[in-house]
Amino acid sequence: MNIQLEWTPNPSTLKYVVDRRLMSSGAVNITSTQAAEEKSPLALKLMGIKGVTAVMVGSNFVTVTKGESGEWDELNDAVMSTLDEHLGAGLPVVNEEALAAARTAAGGTGGGSVESRIQEILDSEIRPAVAQDGGDITLNRFEDGIVYLHMQGSCAGCPSSTATLKMGIETRLRELVPEVTEVVSV
């Protein structure tokens, strides 16, 4: 199992890129042990490491977020060995229900043509870009000119997320979809 560590713009989150596909589409974001129990055997193991507060599983990567008390010098070895053991044994990464939910989220809410255009831009331009930094963004809804997005993985809590949201995502969506007046994180 080949695992490569990548730093993200969020100092509390590291991205672990693996040499196999973990998910066909979308991402599964886990921020509690209870959610890990319901969604992902791998995330449950990672959340059991002292200092880990969130895990996101993407197409071929896992992002791990640490709390204030966690130190990467100590956490990284435990995360790497957990990933190597779990993935090397061919154990399930996420359960079927979580995979189905991730596919649905990746496909958007399915409403109206404006929402469809927004979703297409997110899928073709924005999500691939934020995935490079270990994050994911999903469309919650479009209402009264406002696009509501979920920021996940390294995007959640990142010091750069507001700039990314306003200067990157909002600017691009307003440029291509005139009905968009604002983009906010939920």
Contacts in CASP RR format, 6 or more apart in sequence:
PFRMAT RR
TARGET T0000
AUTHOR 0000-0000-0000
METHOD contacts of the structure
MODEL  1
MNIQLEWTPNPSTLKYVVDRRLMSSGAVNITSTQAAEEKSPLALKLMGIK
GVTAVMVGSNFVTVTKGESGEWDELNDAVMSTLDEHLGAGLPVVNEEALA
AARTAAGGTGGGSVESRIQEILDSEIRPAVAQDGGDITLNRFEDGIVYLH
MQGSCAGCPSSTATLKMGIETRLRELVPEVTEVVSV
1 18 0 8 1.000
1 19 0 8 1.000
1 20 0 8 1.000
1 83 0 8 1.000
1 84 0 8 1.000
1 87 0 8 1.000
1 88 0 8 1.000
2 18 0 8 1.000
2 19 0 8 1.000
3 16 0 8 1.000
3 17 0 8 1.000
3 18 0 8 1.000
3 19 0 8 1.000
3 80 0 8 1.000
3 83 0 8 1.000
3 84 0 8 1.000
3 87 0 8 1.000
4 16 0 8 1.000
4 17 0 8 1.000
4 18 0 8 1.000
5 14 0 8 1.000
5 15 0 8 1.000
5 16 0 8 1.000
5 17 0 8 1.000
5 76 0 8 1.000
5 80 0 8 1.000
6 14 0 8 1.000
6 15 0 8 1.000
6 16 0 8 1.000
6 17 0 8 1.000
6 61 0 8 1.000
6 134 0 8 1.000
7 14 0 8 1.000
7 15 0 8 1.000
8 14 0 8 1.000
8 15 0 8 1.000
8 63 0 8 1.000
8 133 0 8 1.000
8 134 0 8 1.000
8 135 0 8 1.000
8 154 0 8 1.000
8 158 0 8 1.000
9 133 0 8 1.000
9 154 0 8 1.000
9 158 0 8 1.000
9 159 0 8 1.000
9 160 0 8 1.000
10 65 0 8 1.000
10 133 0 8 1.000
10 154 0 8 1.000
10 155 0 8 1.000
10 156 0 8 1.000
10 157 0 8 1.000
10 158 0 8 1.000
10 159 0 8 1.000
10 160 0 8 1.000
10 161 0 8 1.000
11 159 0 8 1.000
12 65 0 8 1.000
12 66 0 8 1.000
12 67 0 8 1.000
12 157 0 8 1.000
13 54 0 8 1.000
13 63 0 8 1.000
13 64 0 8 1.000
13 65 0 8 1.000
13 66 0 8 1.000
13 134 0 8 1.000
13 153 0 8 1.000
13 154 0 8 1.000
13 158 0 8 1.000
14 63 0 8 1.000
14 64 0 8 1.000
14 72 0 8 1.000
14 76 0 8 1.000
14 79 0 8 1.000
15 61 0 8 1.000
15 62 0 8 1.000
15 63 0 8 1.000
15 133 0 8 1.000
15 134 0 8 1.000
15 135 0 8 1.000
15 154 0 8 1.000
16 61 0 8 1.000
16 62 0 8 1.000
16 63 0 8 1.000
16 64 0 8 1.000
16 79 0 8 1.000
16 80 0 8 1.000
16 83 0 8 1.000
17 60 0 8 1.000
17 61 0 8 1.000
18 60 0 8 1.000
18 61 0 8 1.000
18 62 0 8 1.000
18 83 0 8 1.000
18 87 0 8 1.000
19 60 0 8 1.000
20 60 0 8 1.000
20 87 0 8 1.000
21 59 0 8 1.000
21 60 0 8 1.000
22 57 0 8 1.000
22 58 0 8 1.000
22 59 0 8 1.000
22 60 0 8 1.000
22 61 0 8 1.000
22 62 0 8 1.000
22 93 0 8 1.000
22 94 0 8 1.000
23 57 0 8 1.000
23 58 0 8 1.000
23 59 0 8 1.000
23 93 0 8 1.000
23 94 0 8 1.000
23 99 0 8 1.000
23 102 0 8 1.000
24 59 0 8 1.000
24 99 0 8 1.000
24 103 0 8 1.000
25 59 0 8 1.000
25 102 0 8 1.000
25 103 0 8 1.000
25 106 0 8 1.000
25 107 0 8 1.000
26 58 0 8 1.000
26 59 0 8 1.000
26 102 0 8 1.000
26 103 0 8 1.000
26 105 0 8 1.000
26 106 0 8 1.000
26 127 0 8 1.000
26 136 0 8 1.000
26 138 0 8 1.000
27 56 0 8 1.000
27 57 0 8 1.000
27 58 0 8 1.000
27 59 0 8 1.000
27 102 0 8 1.000
27 105 0 8 1.000
27 106 0 8 1.000
27 131 0 8 1.000
27 135 0 8 1.000
27 136 0 8 1.000
27 138 0 8 1.000
27 152 0 8 1.000
27 153 0 8 1.000
28 39 0 8 1.000
28 40 0 8 1.000
28 43 0 8 1.000
28 56 0 8 1.000
28 57 0 8 1.000
28 58 0 8 1.000
28 94 0 8 1.000
28 98 0 8 1.000
28 99 0 8 1.000
28 101 0 8 1.000
28 102 0 8 1.000
29 54 0 8 1.000
29 55 0 8 1.000
29 56 0 8 1.000
29 136 0 8 1.000
29 150 0 8 1.000
29 152 0 8 1.000
29 153 0 8 1.000
29 156 0 8 1.000
30 36 0 8 1.000
30 39 0 8 1.000
30 40 0 8 1.000
30 43 0 8 1.000
30 47 0 8 1.000
30 54 0 8 1.000
30 55 0 8 1.000
30 56 0 8 1.000
30 57 0 8 1.000
31 53 0 8 1.000
31 54 0 8 1.000
32 47 0 8 1.000
33 44 0 8 1.000
33 47 0 8 1.000
33 48 0 8 1.000
35 43 0 8 1.000
36 43 0 8 1.000
36 44 0 8 1.000
36 46 0 8 1.000
36 47 0 8 1.000
36 55 0 8 1.000
37 44 0 8 1.000
38 95 0 8 1.000
38 97 0 8 1.000
38 98 0 8 1.000
39 94 0 8 1.000
39 95 0 8 1.000
39 97 0 8 1.000
39 98 0 8 1.000
40 55 0 8 1.000
40 57 0 8 1.000
40 93 0 8 1.000
40 94 0 8 1.000
40 95 0 8 1.000
40 98 0 8 1.000
41 86 0 8 1.000
41 91 0 8 1.000
41 92 0 8 1.000
41 93 0 8 1.000
41 94 0 8 1.000
41 95 0 8 1.000
42 55 0 8 1.000
42 57 0 8 1.000
42 62 0 8 1.000
42 82 0 8 1.000
42 83 0 8 1.000
42 86 0 8 1.000
42 87 0 8 1.000
42 91 0 8 1.000
42 92 0 8 1.000
42 93 0 8 1.000
42 94 0 8 1.000
43 55 0 8 1.000
43 57 0 8 1.000
43 94 0 8 1.000
45 82 0 8 1.000
45 86 0 8 1.000
46 52 0 8 1.000
46 55 0 8 1.000
46 62 0 8 1.000
46 64 0 8 1.000
46 79 0 8 1.000
46 82 0 8 1.000
46 83 0 8 1.000
47 55 0 8 1.000
49 75 0 8 1.000
49 78 0 8 1.000
49 79 0 8 1.000
49 82 0 8 1.000
50 70 0 8 1.000
51 66 0 8 1.000
51 67 0 8 1.000
51 69 0 8 1.000
51 70 0 8 1.000
51 75 0 8 1.000
52 64 0 8 1.000
52 65 0 8 1.000
52 66 0 8 1.000
52 67 0 8 1.000
52 75 0 8 1.000
52 79 0 8 1.000
53 65 0 8 1.000
53 66 0 8 1.000
53 67 0 8 1.000
54 64 0 8 1.000
54 65 0 8 1.000
54 153 0 8 1.000
54 156 0 8 1.000
55 62 0 8 1.000
55 63 0 8 1.000
55 64 0 8 1.000
55 65 0 8 1.000
56 62 0 8 1.000
56 63 0 8 1.000
56 134 0 8 1.000
56 135 0 8 1.000
56 136 0 8 1.000
56 152 0 8 1.000
56 153 0 8 1.000
56 154 0 8 1.000
57 93 0 8 1.000
57 94 0 8 1.000
58 131 0 8 1.000
58 134 0 8 1.000
58 136 0 8 1.000
59 131 0 8 1.000
61 131 0 8 1.000
61 134 0 8 1.000
62 83 0 8 1.000
63 134 0 8 1.000
63 135 0 8 1.000
63 153 0 8 1.000
63 154 0 8 1.000
64 75 0 8 1.000
64 79 0 8 1.000
65 153 0 8 1.000
65 154 0 8 1.000
65 156 0 8 1.000
66 72 0 8 1.000
66 75 0 8 1.000
86 93 0 8 1.000
87 93 0 8 1.000
94 102 0 8 1.000
105 138 0 8 1.000
105 150 0 8 1.000
106 123 0 8 1.000
106 127 0 8 1.000
106 138 0 8 1.000
107 119 0 8 1.000
107 123 0 8 1.000
108 115 0 8 1.000
108 119 0 8 1.000
108 138 0 8 1.000
108 139 0 8 1.000
109 115 0 8 1.000
109 119 0 8 1.000
109 139 0 8 1.000
109 140 0 8 1.000
109 141 0 8 1.000
110 116 0 8 1.000
110 119 0 8 1.000
114 142 0 8 1.000
114 177 0 8 1.000
114 179 0 8 1.000
114 180 0 8 1.000
115 139 0 8 1.000
115 141 0 8 1.000
115 142 0 8 1.000
117 176 0 8 1.000
117 177 0 8 1.000
118 139 0 8 1.000
118 142 0 8 1.000
118 147 0 8 1.000
118 173 0 8 1.000
118 177 0 8 1.000
118 180 0 8 1.000
119 139 0 8 1.000
121 172 0 8 1.000
121 173 0 8 1.000
121 176 0 8 1.000
121 177 0 8 1.000
122 137 0 8 1.000
122 138 0 8 1.000
122 139 0 8 1.000
122 149 0 8 1.000
125 172 0 8 1.000
126 137 0 8 1.000
126 169 0 8 1.000
126 172 0 8 1.000
127 136 0 8 1.000
127 137 0 8 1.000
130 136 0 8 1.000
130 137 0 8 1.000
130 155 0 8 1.000
130 164 0 8 1.000
133 154 0 8 1.000
133 155 0 8 1.000
134 153 0 8 1.000
134 154 0 8 1.000
134 155 0 8 1.000
135 151 0 8 1.000
135 152 0 8 1.000
135 153 0 8 1.000
135 154 0 8 1.000
135 155 0 8 1.000
136 152 0 8 1.000
136 153 0 8 1.000
136 155 0 8 1.000
137 149 0 8 1.000
137 150 0 8 1.000
137 151 0 8 1.000
137 152 0 8 1.000
137 155 0 8 1.000
137 169 0 8 1.000
138 149 0 8 1.000
138 150 0 8 1.000
138 152 0 8 1.000
139 147 0 8 1.000
139 148 0 8 1.000
139 149 0 8 1.000
139 150 0 8 1.000
140 148 0 8 1.000
140 149 0 8 1.000
140 150 0 8 1.000
140 186 0 8 1.000
141 148 0 8 1.000
142 148 0 8 1.000
142 179 0 8 1.000
142 180 0 8 1.000
145 179 0 8 1.000
145 180 0 8 1.000
145 181 0 8 1.000
145 182 0 8 1.000
146 180 0 8 1.000
146 181 0 8 1.000
146 182 0 8 1.000
146 183 0 8 1.000
146 184 0 8 1.000
147 170 0 8 1.000
147 173 0 8 1.000
147 180 0 8 1.000
147 182 0 8 1.000
147 183 0 8 1.000
147 184 0 8 1.000
148 184 0 8 1.000
148 185 0 8 1.000
148 186 0 8 1.000
149 165 0 8 1.000
149 169 0 8 1.000
149 183 0 8 1.000
149 184 0 8 1.000
149 185 0 8 1.000
149 186 0 8 1.000
150 185 0 8 1.000
150 186 0 8 1.000
151 157 0 8 1.000
151 158 0 8 1.000
151 161 0 8 1.000
151 165 0 8 1.000
151 185 0 8 1.000
155 161 0 8 1.000
155 164 0 8 1.000
158 164 0 8 1.000
161 185 0 8 1.000
165 183 0 8 1.000
165 184 0 8 1.000
165 185 0 8 1.000
166 183 0 8 1.000
169 183 0 8 1.000
170 180 0 8 1.000
170 182 0 8 1.000
170 183 0 8 1.000
173 180 0 8 1.000
173 183 0 8 1.000
174 180 0 8 1.000
174 181 0 8 1.000
END
